[in-house]
Amino acid sequence: MFKKILIANRGEIAVRIIRACKEMGIETVAIYSTADRTSLHTQLADEAICIGGPKAKDSYLNMGAIIEAAIDTGCEAIHPGFGFLSENSEFANLVKKCHLTWIGPDGDVIDALGNKSKAREMMIANNVPVVPGSEGSVKDFNELKEVVDRIGYPVLIKASAGGGGRGMRRAYSSDELEEAYNTAKAEAKAAFGDDDMYVEKLVINPKHVEFQILADNFGNTVYLGERDCSIQRRNQKMIEESPCKILTEELRQKMGNDAVKAAKAARYTNAGTVEFVLAPNGDYYFIEMNTRIQVEHPVTEMVTGIDLIKEQIRIAEGLKLRFKQEEIKIQGHAIECRINVEDPHHNFAPCPGKITTLHIPGGMGVRVDTHVYQGYEISPFYDSMVAKVIVHAPTRIEAIKKMRRVLSELVVDGVKTNQTILFYIFHSKDYVKGKFDTGFMDAHLEEMLEDNG
């Protein structure tokens, strides 16, 4: 058993990992930037080390400083959380080179799945359904046009190294294709330093359904149900729930088995997420695999009763999974929404500042993951998410009603948040009926903003 782990992250996920470690009897070391000196994770960890200035490149992306902190404090392992260096194969390999344990998949696996076009090739070779398109990356516009002429419009042009909706453009006709390609390519180069591109048929307004998997080092891989992440704005998730209302048990098993097949094809170990788009006709396609713990992992924990962070640590310690596929049961319904400090009336611009009043809701089946507290100064240097609110209830409609109550009780004064928009979503007839897809926010946002003044 590890005696001490360094958490190479910040915010609520660092707090989440610290709590799991404490329950396992493992000491923790938090790292922080000068901007995060008073953040909650620095106060909950057994030790806290400042590793640099407020900009991420000087701190949370500073590999050398993180490794040095881990060695100096006697840590045996590093947990990367999500974001920052969590999917950086160079860092994963460096951790191992320094005789520390990386709590995640191997660096070569991160590389193989991090390049979206290569991951697509891998899935095709292993009979996991993918969206029609190029088999791998395209070398230039002419090759891209050949593929598009074959599969037809509309299409989605994507960066092989992409993520978070960047390096991605749609084209609905030949008139739009070249500009979309050049724009996506330039954005990918600026964002990732890599302008390798591929193209897929655009599935119009699908469901975004992802499967959580766990895989140990003994060939055991299981899926822990699915999450419906279709409520998005500009490819950024806002609400996630489990299970997906429209999935039959037969379709769930089929998609889950393909998720396991995808993980095994990559020789994957630890926790990961296989993402699919689900078309209105019931066809589904692999789009990518995230090689880390997800922001939305709590909804899976709530319906399965399995602590995913603890399982990550156990797998990294070389232990076998404690359960088989048939032993995993989905109980009730869970929903998560992300509380961001942003102004919906000004294009959701980030709104850092001081929280003057904070009231965290509670009650049966309510969980709030956060790193902030009353009087906390939110920094402008990092992601705008300050909390995740998760509810669990026996049925979906009960979970929706619980989330309405929780959002009406939550108080975050001193900064603007997306709380009211989320409240409107949970009162939308289409959302309540389960009639939503990735186009939901485009169809409803303007109306919500008008109703909110």
Secondary structure as a PSIPRED ss2 file (coil, helix, strand):
# PSIPRED VFORMAT (PSIPRED V4.0)

   1 M C   1.000  0.000  0.000
   2 F C   1.000  0.000  0.000
   3 K C   1.000  0.000  0.000
   4 K E   0.000  0.000  1.000
   5 I E   0.000  0.000  1.000
   6 L E   0.000  0.000  1.000
   7 I E   0.000  0.000  1.000
   8 A C   1.000  0.000  0.000
   9 N C   1.000  0.000  0.000
  10 R C   1.000  0.000  0.000
  11 G H   0.000  1.000  0.000
  12 E H   0.000  1.000  0.000
  13 I H   0.000  1.000  0.000
  14 A H   0.000  1.000  0.000
  15 V H   0.000  1.000  0.000
  16 R H   0.000  1.000  0.000
  17 I H   0.000  1.000  0.000
  18 I H   0.000  1.000  0.000
  19 R H   0.000  1.000  0.000
  20 A H   0.000  1.000  0.000
  21 C H   0.000  1.000  0.000
  22 K H   0.000  1.000  0.000
  23 E H   0.000  1.000  0.000
  24 M C   1.000  0.000  0.000
  25 G C   1.000  0.000  0.000
  26 I C   1.000  0.000  0.000
  27 E E   0.000  0.000  1.000
  28 T E   0.000  0.000  1.000
  29 V E   0.000  0.000  1.000
  30 A E   0.000  0.000  1.000
  31 I E   0.000  0.000  1.000
  32 Y E   0.000  0.000  1.000
  33 S E   0.000  0.000  1.000
  34 T H   0.000  1.000  0.000
  35 A H   0.000  1.000  0.000
  36 D H   0.000  1.000  0.000
  37 R C   1.000  0.000  0.000
  38 T C   1.000  0.000  0.000
  39 S C   1.000  0.000  0.000
  40 L H   0.000  1.000  0.000
  41 H H   0.000  1.000  0.000
  42 T H   0.000  1.000  0.000
  43 Q H   0.000  1.000  0.000
  44 L H   0.000  1.000  0.000
  45 A C   1.000  0.000  0.000
  46 D C   1.000  0.000  0.000
  47 E E   0.000  0.000  1.000
  48 A E   0.000  0.000  1.000
  49 I E   0.000  0.000  1.000
  50 C E   0.000  0.000  1.000
  51 I E   0.000  0.000  1.000
  52 G E   0.000  0.000  1.000
  53 G C   1.000  0.000  0.000
  54 P C   1.000  0.000  0.000
  55 K C   1.000  0.000  0.000
  56 A H   0.000  1.000  0.000
  57 K H   0.000  1.000  0.000
  58 D H   0.000  1.000  0.000
  59 S C   1.000  0.000  0.000
  60 Y C   1.000  0.000  0.000
  61 L C   1.000  0.000  0.000
  62 N C   1.000  0.000  0.000
  63 M H   0.000  1.000  0.000
  64 G H   0.000  1.000  0.000
  65 A H   0.000  1.000  0.000
  66 I H   0.000  1.000  0.000
  67 I H   0.000  1.000  0.000
  68 E H   0.000  1.000  0.000
  69 A H   0.000  1.000  0.000
  70 A H   0.000  1.000  0.000
  71 I H   0.000  1.000  0.000
  72 D H   0.000  1.000  0.000
  73 T C   1.000  0.000  0.000
  74 G C   1.000  0.000  0.000
  75 C C   1.000  0.000  0.000
  76 E C   1.000  0.000  0.000
  77 A E   0.000  0.000  1.000
  78 I E   0.000  0.000  1.000
  79 H E   0.000  0.000  1.000
  80 P C   1.000  0.000  0.000
  81 G C   1.000  0.000  0.000
  82 F C   1.000  0.000  0.000
  83 G C   1.000  0.000  0.000
  84 F C   1.000  0.000  0.000
  85 L C   1.000  0.000  0.000
  86 S C   1.000  0.000  0.000
  87 E C   1.000  0.000  0.000
  88 N C   1.000  0.000  0.000
  89 S H   0.000  1.000  0.000
  90 E H   0.000  1.000  0.000
  91 F H   0.000  1.000  0.000
  92 A H   0.000  1.000  0.000
  93 N H   0.000  1.000  0.000
  94 L H   0.000  1.000  0.000
  95 V H   0.000  1.000  0.000
  96 K H   0.000  1.000  0.000
  97 K H   0.000  1.000  0.000
  98 C C   1.000  0.000  0.000
  99 H C   1.000  0.000  0.000
 100 L C   1.000  0.000  0.000
 101 T E   0.000  0.000  1.000
 102 W E   0.000  0.000  1.000
 103 I C   1.000  0.000  0.000
 104 G C   1.000  0.000  0.000
 105 P C   1.000  0.000  0.000
 106 D C   1.000  0.000  0.000
 107 G H   0.000  1.000  0.000
 108 D H   0.000  1.000  0.000
 109 V H   0.000  1.000  0.000
 110 I H   0.000  1.000  0.000
 111 D H   0.000  1.000  0.000
 112 A H   0.000  1.000  0.000
 113 L H   0.000  1.000  0.000
 114 G H   0.000  1.000  0.000
 115 N C   1.000  0.000  0.000
 116 K H   0.000  1.000  0.000
 117 S H   0.000  1.000  0.000
 118 K H   0.000  1.000  0.000
 119 A H   0.000  1.000  0.000
 120 R H   0.000  1.000  0.000
 121 E H   0.000  1.000  0.000
 122 M H   0.000  1.000  0.000
 123 M H   0.000  1.000  0.000
 124 I H   0.000  1.000  0.000
 125 A H   0.000  1.000  0.000
 126 N C   1.000  0.000  0.000
 127 N C   1.000  0.000  0.000
 128 V C   1.000  0.000  0.000
 129 P C   1.000  0.000  0.000
 130 V E   0.000  0.000  1.000
 131 V C   1.000  0.000  0.000
 132 P C   1.000  0.000  0.000
 133 G E   0.000  0.000  1.000
 134 S C   1.000  0.000  0.000
 135 E C   1.000  0.000  0.000
 136 G C   1.000  0.000  0.000
 137 S C   1.000  0.000  0.000
 138 V E   0.000  0.000  1.000
 139 K C   1.000  0.000  0.000
 140 D C   1.000  0.000  0.000
 141 F H   0.000  1.000  0.000
 142 N H   0.000  1.000  0.000
 143 E H   0.000  1.000  0.000
 144 L H   0.000  1.000  0.000
 145 K H   0.000  1.000  0.000
 146 E H   0.000  1.000  0.000
 147 V H   0.000  1.000  0.000
 148 V H   0.000  1.000  0.000
 149 D H   0.000  1.000  0.000
 150 R H   0.000  1.000  0.000
 151 I H   0.000  1.000  0.000
 152 G C   1.000  0.000  0.000
 153 Y C   1.000  0.000  0.000
 154 P C   1.000  0.000  0.000
 155 V E   0.000  0.000  1.000
 156 L E   0.000  0.000  1.000
 157 I E   0.000  0.000  1.000
 158 K E   0.000  0.000  1.000
 159 A E   0.000  0.000  1.000
 160 S E   0.000  0.000  1.000
 161 A E   0.000  0.000  1.000
 162 G E   0.000  0.000  1.000
 163 G E   0.000  0.000  1.000
 164 G C   1.000  0.000  0.000
 165 G C   1.000  0.000  0.000
 166 R E   0.000  0.000  1.000
 167 G E   0.000  0.000  1.000
 168 M E   0.000  0.000  1.000
 169 R E   0.000  0.000  1.000
 170 R E   0.000  0.000  1.000
 171 A E   0.000  0.000  1.000
 172 Y C   1.000  0.000  0.000
 173 S C   1.000  0.000  0.000
 174 S H   0.000  1.000  0.000
 175 D H   0.000  1.000  0.000
 176 E H   0.000  1.000  0.000
 177 L H   0.000  1.000  0.000
 178 E H   0.000  1.000  0.000
 179 E H   0.000  1.000  0.000
 180 A H   0.000  1.000  0.000
 181 Y H   0.000  1.000  0.000
 182 N H   0.000  1.000  0.000
 183 T H   0.000  1.000  0.000
 184 A H   0.000  1.000  0.000
 185 K H   0.000  1.000  0.000
 186 A H   0.000  1.000  0.000
 187 E H   0.000  1.000  0.000
 188 A H   0.000  1.000  0.000
 189 K H   0.000  1.000  0.000
 190 A H   0.000  1.000  0.000
 191 A H   0.000  1.000  0.000
 192 F H   0.000  1.000  0.000
 193 G C   1.000  0.000  0.000
 194 D C   1.000  0.000  0.000
 195 D C   1.000  0.000  0.000
 196 D C   1.000  0.000  0.000
 197 M E   0.000  0.000  1.000
 198 Y E   0.000  0.000  1.000
 199 V E   0.000  0.000  1.000
 200 E E   0.000  0.000  1.000
 201 K E   0.000  0.000  1.000
 202 L C   1.000  0.000  0.000
 203 V C   1.000  0.000  0.000
 204 I C   1.000  0.000  0.000
 205 N C   1.000  0.000  0.000
 206 P C   1.000  0.000  0.000
 207 K E   0.000  0.000  1.000
 208 H E   0.000  0.000  1.000
 209 V E   0.000  0.000  1.000
 210 E E   0.000  0.000  1.000
 211 F E   0.000  0.000  1.000
 212 Q E   0.000  0.000  1.000
 213 I E   0.000  0.000  1.000
 214 L E   0.000  0.000  1.000
 215 A E   0.000  0.000  1.000
 216 D C   1.000  0.000  0.000
 217 N C   1.000  0.000  0.000
 218 F C   1.000  0.000  0.000
 219 G C   1.000  0.000  0.000
 220 N C   1.000  0.000  0.000
 221 T E   0.000  0.000  1.000
 222 V E   0.000  0.000  1.000
 223 Y E   0.000  0.000  1.000
 224 L E   0.000  0.000  1.000
 225 G E   0.000  0.000  1.000
 226 E E   0.000  0.000  1.000
 227 R E   0.000  0.000  1.000
 228 D E   0.000  0.000  1.000
 229 C E   0.000  0.000  1.000
 230 S E   0.000  0.000  1.000
 231 I E   0.000  0.000  1.000
 232 Q E   0.000  0.000  1.000
 233 R E   0.000  0.000  1.000
 234 R C   1.000  0.000  0.000
 235 N C   1.000  0.000  0.000
 236 Q E   0.000  0.000  1.000
 237 K E   0.000  0.000  1.000
 238 M E   0.000  0.000  1.000
 239 I E   0.000  0.000  1.000
 240 E E   0.000  0.000  1.000
 241 E E   0.000  0.000  1.000
 242 S E   0.000  0.000  1.000
 243 P C   1.000  0.000  0.000
 244 C C   1.000  0.000  0.000
 245 K C   1.000  0.000  0.000
 246 I C   1.000  0.000  0.000
 247 L C   1.000  0.000  0.000
 248 T C   1.000  0.000  0.000
 249 E H   0.000  1.000  0.000
 250 E H   0.000  1.000  0.000
 251 L H   0.000  1.000  0.000
 252 R H   0.000  1.000  0.000
 253 Q H   0.000  1.000  0.000
 254 K H   0.000  1.000  0.000
 255 M H   0.000  1.000  0.000
 256 G H   0.000  1.000  0.000
 257 N H   0.000  1.000  0.000
 258 D H   0.000  1.000  0.000
 259 A H   0.000  1.000  0.000
 260 V H   0.000  1.000  0.000
 261 K H   0.000  1.000  0.000
 262 A H   0.000  1.000  0.000
 263 A H   0.000  1.000  0.000
 264 K H   0.000  1.000  0.000
 265 A H   0.000  1.000  0.000
 266 A C   1.000  0.000  0.000
 267 R C   1.000  0.000  0.000
 268 Y C   1.000  0.000  0.000
 269 T C   1.000  0.000  0.000
 270 N E   0.000  0.000  1.000
 271 A E   0.000  0.000  1.000
 272 G E   0.000  0.000  1.000
 273 T E   0.000  0.000  1.000
 274 V E   0.000  0.000  1.000
 275 E E   0.000  0.000  1.000
 276 F E   0.000  0.000  1.000
 277 V E   0.000  0.000  1.000
 278 L E   0.000  0.000  1.000
 279 A C   1.000  0.000  0.000
 280 P C   1.000  0.000  0.000
 281 N C   1.000  0.000  0.000
 282 G C   1.000  0.000  0.000
 283 D C   1.000  0.000  0.000
 284 Y E   0.000  0.000  1.000
 285 Y E   0.000  0.000  1.000
 286 F E   0.000  0.000  1.000
 287 I E   0.000  0.000  1.000
 288 E E   0.000  0.000  1.000
 289 M E   0.000  0.000  1.000
 290 N E   0.000  0.000  1.000
 291 T C   1.000  0.000  0.000
 292 R C   1.000  0.000  0.000
 293 I C   1.000  0.000  0.000
 294 Q C   1.000  0.000  0.000
 295 V C   1.000  0.000  0.000
 296 E C   1.000  0.000  0.000
 297 H H   0.000  1.000  0.000
 298 P H   0.000  1.000  0.000
 299 V H   0.000  1.000  0.000
 300 T H   0.000  1.000  0.000
 301 E H   0.000  1.000  0.000
 302 M H   0.000  1.000  0.000
 303 V H   0.000  1.000  0.000
 304 T H   0.000  1.000  0.000
 305 G C   1.000  0.000  0.000
 306 I C   1.000  0.000  0.000
 307 D C   1.000  0.000  0.000
 308 L H   0.000  1.000  0.000
 309 I H   0.000  1.000  0.000
 310 K H   0.000  1.000  0.000
 311 E H   0.000  1.000  0.000
 312 Q H   0.000  1.000  0.000
 313 I H   0.000  1.000  0.000
 314 R H   0.000  1.000  0.000
 315 I H   0.000  1.000  0.000
 316 A H   0.000  1.000  0.000
 317 E C   1.000  0.000  0.000
 318 G C   1.000  0.000  0.000
 319 L C   1.000  0.000  0.000
 320 K C   1.000  0.000  0.000
 321 L C   1.000  0.000  0.000
 322 R C   1.000  0.000  0.000
 323 F C   1.000  0.000  0.000
 324 K C   1.000  0.000  0.000
 325 Q H   0.000  1.000  0.000
 326 E H   0.000  1.000  0.000
 327 E H   0.000  1.000  0.000
 328 I C   1.000  0.000  0.000
 329 K C   1.000  0.000  0.000
 330 I C   1.000  0.000  0.000
 331 Q C   1.000  0.000  0.000
 332 G C   1.000  0.000  0.000
 333 H E   0.000  0.000  1.000
 334 A E   0.000  0.000  1.000
 335 I E   0.000  0.000  1.000
 336 E E   0.000  0.000  1.000
 337 C E   0.000  0.000  1.000
 338 R E   0.000  0.000  1.000
 339 I E   0.000  0.000  1.000
 340 N E   0.000  0.000  1.000
 341 V C   1.000  0.000  0.000
 342 E E   0.000  0.000  1.000
 343 D E   0.000  0.000  1.000
 344 P H   0.000  1.000  0.000
 345 H H   0.000  1.000  0.000
 346 H H   0.000  1.000  0.000
 347 N C   1.000  0.000  0.000
 348 F C   1.000  0.000  0.000
 349 A E   0.000  0.000  1.000
 350 P E   0.000  0.000  1.000
 351 C C   1.000  0.000  0.000
 352 P C   1.000  0.000  0.000
 353 G C   1.000  0.000  0.000
 354 K E   0.000  0.000  1.000
 355 I C   1.000  0.000  0.000
 356 T C   1.000  0.000  0.000
 357 T E   0.000  0.000  1.000
 358 L E   0.000  0.000  1.000
 359 H E   0.000  0.000  1.000
 360 I C   1.000  0.000  0.000
 361 P C   1.000  0.000  0.000
 362 G C   1.000  0.000  0.000
 363 G C   1.000  0.000  0.000
 364 M C   1.000  0.000  0.000
 365 G C   1.000  0.000  0.000
 366 V E   0.000  0.000  1.000
 367 R E   0.000  0.000  1.000
 368 V E   0.000  0.000  1.000
 369 D E   0.000  0.000  1.000
 370 T E   0.000  0.000  1.000
 371 H C   1.000  0.000  0.000
 372 V C   1.000  0.000  0.000
 373 Y C   1.000  0.000  0.000
 374 Q C   1.000  0.000  0.000
 375 G C   1.000  0.000  0.000
 376 Y C   1.000  0.000  0.000
 377 E E   0.000  0.000  1.000
 378 I C   1.000  0.000  0.000
 379 S C   1.000  0.000  0.000
 380 P C   1.000  0.000  0.000
 381 F C   1.000  0.000  0.000
 382 Y C   1.000  0.000  0.000
 383 D C   1.000  0.000  0.000
 384 S C   1.000  0.000  0.000
 385 M E   0.000  0.000  1.000
 386 V E   0.000  0.000  1.000
 387 A E   0.000  0.000  1.000
 388 K E   0.000  0.000  1.000
 389 V E   0.000  0.000  1.000
 390 I E   0.000  0.000  1.000
 391 V E   0.000  0.000  1.000
 392 H E   0.000  0.000  1.000
 393 A E   0.000  0.000  1.000
 394 P C   1.000  0.000  0.000
 395 T C   1.000  0.000  0.000
 396 R H   0.000  1.000  0.000
 397 I H   0.000  1.000  0.000
 398 E H   0.000  1.000  0.000
 399 A H   0.000  1.000  0.000
 400 I H   0.000  1.000  0.000
 401 K H   0.000  1.000  0.000
 402 K H   0.000  1.000  0.000
 403 M H   0.000  1.000  0.000
 404 R H   0.000  1.000  0.000
 405 R H   0.000  1.000  0.000
 406 V H   0.000  1.000  0.000
 407 L H   0.000  1.000  0.000
 408 S H   0.000  1.000  0.000
 409 E H   0.000  1.000  0.000
 410 L C   1.000  0.000  0.000
 411 V E   0.000  0.000  1.000
 412 V E   0.000  0.000  1.000
 413 D E   0.000  0.000  1.000
 414 G C   1.000  0.000  0.000
 415 V C   1.000  0.000  0.000
 416 K C   1.000  0.000  0.000
 417 T C   1.000  0.000  0.000
 418 N C   1.000  0.000  0.000
 419 Q H   0.000  1.000  0.000
 420 T H   0.000  1.000  0.000
 421 I H   0.000  1.000  0.000
 422 L H   0.000  1.000  0.000
 423 F H   0.000  1.000  0.000
 424 Y H   0.000  1.000  0.000
 425 I H   0.000  1.000  0.000
 426 F C   1.000  0.000  0.000
 427 H C   1.000  0.000  0.000
 428 S C   1.000  0.000  0.000
 429 K H   0.000  1.000  0.000
 430 D H   0.000  1.000  0.000
 431 Y H   0.000  1.000  0.000
 432 V H   0.000  1.000  0.000
 433 K H   0.000  1.000  0.000
 434 G C   1.000  0.000  0.000
 435 K C   1.000  0.000  0.000
 436 F C   1.000  0.000  0.000
 437 D C   1.000  0.000  0.000
 438 T C   1.000  0.000  0.000
 439 G C   1.000  0.000  0.000
 440 F H   0.000  1.000  0.000
 441 M H   0.000  1.000  0.000
 442 D H   0.000  1.000  0.000
 443 A H   0.000  1.000  0.000
 444 H H   0.000  1.000  0.000
 445 L H   0.000  1.000  0.000
 446 E H   0.000  1.000  0.000
 447 E H   0.000  1.000  0.000
 448 M H   0.000  1.000  0.000
 449 L H   0.000  1.000  0.000
 450 E H   0.000  1.000  0.000
 451 D H   0.000  1.000  0.000
 452 N C   1.000  0.000  0.000
 453 G C   1.000  0.000  0.000
